[in-house]
Amino acid sequence: MGNCGWLQPKGGCLAVNRKLGRLLRPGMGAYFFVMAAFCAAALLAGHYWLAAGEVVVTVVTFLLYVLDRTRRERKIQQYIQSASNTLEASSGGEAPLPAVMVRLGDGDIVWGNHRFSELTGYADTMTQLRLEEVLPDFTLDWLTAGKTESPHDAVLGNRRYRVYGTTIRAEDNRGTMLGVLYFSDLTELYQVRDEYIRSRPVVAIILIDNYEELTKNLTESAISTLNAKLNETITRWTEGYSGLLRRLERNRFLFIFEKRDLERAKENKFSLLEDIHEIVNSSGLPASISIGLGVDGESFEESYDFAALGIEMALSRGGDQAVIKDRVNFNFYGGRNREADYRSKVRSRVTANSLMELIGQSGRVFIMGHKNADLDAVGAAMGISCLCRKKGKKANIVIDLENNAAEKLIEEIRAVPEYRDVFVSGQDALLMADNRSILVVVDTNRPDQVECRPLLEAISKVCVVDHHRRAADYINPVVVNLHEPYASSASELVTEVLMYAVEKKDVLPIEAESLMAGICLDTKFFNVRTGERTFEAAAVLRRLGADTTEVKKLMQNDFQDTMAKYQIIKSSRLYRQEIAIAALNTPTTRVLAAQAADELLNISGITASFVLYPDGDQVIISARSIGSANVQMILEPLGGGGNTATAGAQMKDITVKDALDKLVASIDKFYEE
C-alpha cells in the first residue's frame, strides 16, 4: 500500500483506504447488460408491454446510478479535502507544497489542495478535469513504473517545479490506483545554476598560423602596419563577446569570455577565420589563424590547458580552423581550405636528433604502419629501419604479410640480405617486446587504425610520424611526434629526417626506392599535394639511388586488375555535377578502389570521387579530391580521416546502400555549410 504522505495525520492512512474502498464501488455495467437482455427477450417473445416496462425500469435505474456515482465522487473529493484541511489546521497553516491526486488509469484529477489550485487555476472540485488539461505534455509514466521522482520538470508560467509522487491502491474490487503528486518550486535554484553555467569562463588562444611567412622580407614599417591590421581585425571580432583580450606574443593572443557567448560564436562559425583572410601581405599571402578554446575546465589553468590542446590539434590538422576542447572530446569548425606549407626544417632536424637518441637508448625497435599497409607506410618504415641500422639496433617492421597493398615491394625487400627477417606479425612482436622496446608508428595517428593495437598498448615509448590530419582519437601519449599535415606523405617526412641523421653511404638503394615509392603513391607521381619540400626529398632519394622506373613498375596492375578498375569507373554516377560516386555491391581490393578513385579525377569536370565497396561486415570508402571539396571533412563524420585531397573511411555493420545515403548526406552538409 502506498504512503499517504502529508495528506493524512499519523494513523489515518488505513482509514483513507477503507473510505475509498467503500466509495469506489464497482460499476453496474453488468447489471444493465442483463436488464437489456431481458428487454430484448421480452420483445422477441411478443410481450411488448412487459418489454416496455423493463425499458422504463432500466432507464430509471441507470439515471439513479449516474446520480449515485456523482454523489460518491463528490463524497470522495469532500472527504480528501476535509482530511487535508484537518492536517493543515493541525500543522498551524497551509500544506507546505502544492499537491494533487489523480487516477492513474485515466489521469482524472480527484483532488487538489489550495496551493495547487492557486498554481494551476484548478478550483472547481465538482468539475472533472484530466491532468494533461492542467499540465500539458506532462505524463505519469514514471509514477506507474514505480518511481518517486519525475525525470522531467513541470513548467507553469515562468516557474519550474520538480515533481515527486507516490501511489495509493484503493481497497475496492477493481484495485483502483491513485497517484499523489507534490510540486517543489526550484525556479530560483535553476536560475542560479543556469547563470553559473552561462557565466563559466571560456579560455581561447588565437594564433596567427603563418606569421613568419607574412612578415618574411618585410621592412619594420611594413611589419608594424601588418600588425596593426591584425590587431584591429582580431579586436573587432572579440568586441562582440564582452571578454578580455591580451596579446601574449607577436602572433599569439589570449581571449577570455563567458560561455553564454560561445553559442553565438558557433552559429557564426567563428567568422574571424574568414575575416582574417582579407589581410594580405605585399607578396599576396593572406593571413591565417587558428583558435583553440578550452571549455568546462575546473579552473582557469585547466581551461587554458584545454585551449592549448585545441591549438595543437588545429595546427596538426592544417590550421585555419577553430577547435573546442572540453572534458570529453574535440569539436572542429572551419579547416575547409587546403593546407599551406608552414613547416620548418628546424623541427625536422630536432626530431631527427630526438629520434636517434631514443633509438640509441632502446633495446629493440618495432615499426608499424596502418592496417592493410600501402607503399607509403612500408616506405616510411624502411626509412626508420635505416636509422636503426645506423645506431646498431635491431628493428622489426610489424605487418600482415597476407593483407597489404605493397606485395611487390615487400617481395623485393625480403630479397635483400639486411631485410631477410625484418617483417614480423603483430603476435610475434608482442612476444618479442620488453620494457626497453620502443614503437615507431608511421602513416597514421589513430590507435584504431594501427596494424596491431595490442602492441601499441603494450609498449610505453611510442613515436609517431604521420602526415594525415589529426583525428580526435589520436595516439597519446607519444615520446617523439613528427606530425605534419602539410607534408605530401610519411615517406617525405622520414626522408627529411634521414637528411639530418645519416650519410649517403648508410642508405641502401632498396630503402631509397621504398621511400620514393611512398612519395609517388601519395602524390600520384607529383601531381597532387606537392610542395617545394616534396621535390627536395625526391631529389635526395634520387641521389641515394632511387629509380623512378622501378617505382613505376611497383604500381603496375595486371590485365585482370586493370579491367576490374575500369568496371568500377563504369559503374560510377555523377552527383552535384562535379562529384563521381561508385557504389559497388561486390567486394574489391583497396588498391583497385583507390586507383579507381584516382582515375575518376582524370575525367573533365570531376573534382572529387568516392568509391564504396563491401568488405565483410563493413563498407570501405576511398575518396579523392582536386577541387574545393575537402574529403577529410566529408568522411570525418562517418568515422574516416585523411587530408583534404585523400581520405578513407571504414563503416562497421552497415550495407552499401545505407553507407551511400550517409555519404550523400555528409556531402550535402559540407556544401550547405
Helices and strands as residue ranges (DSSP letters): G 5-7, H 13-23, H 29-44, H 48-90, E 99-103, E 109-112, H 114-120, H 131-134, H 141-144, E 154-156, E 159-169, E 177-185, H 187-198, E 201-208, H 211-215, H 220-238, G 239-241, E 244-249, E 252-258, G 259-261, H 262-267, H 272-275, G 276-278, E 289-294, H 300-316, E 321-325, E 330-334, H 345-361, E 364-368, H 375-390, E 395-398, H 407-414, G 417-419, E 423-424, H 426-432, E 437-442, G 447-449, H 453-458, E 461-466, E 480-483, H 490-501, G 504-506, H 509-523, H 532-543, H 548-554, H 559-570, E 573-575, E 579-583, H 590-600, E 608-615, E 618-625, H 631-635, G 636-638, E 641-642, E 646-652, H 656-672
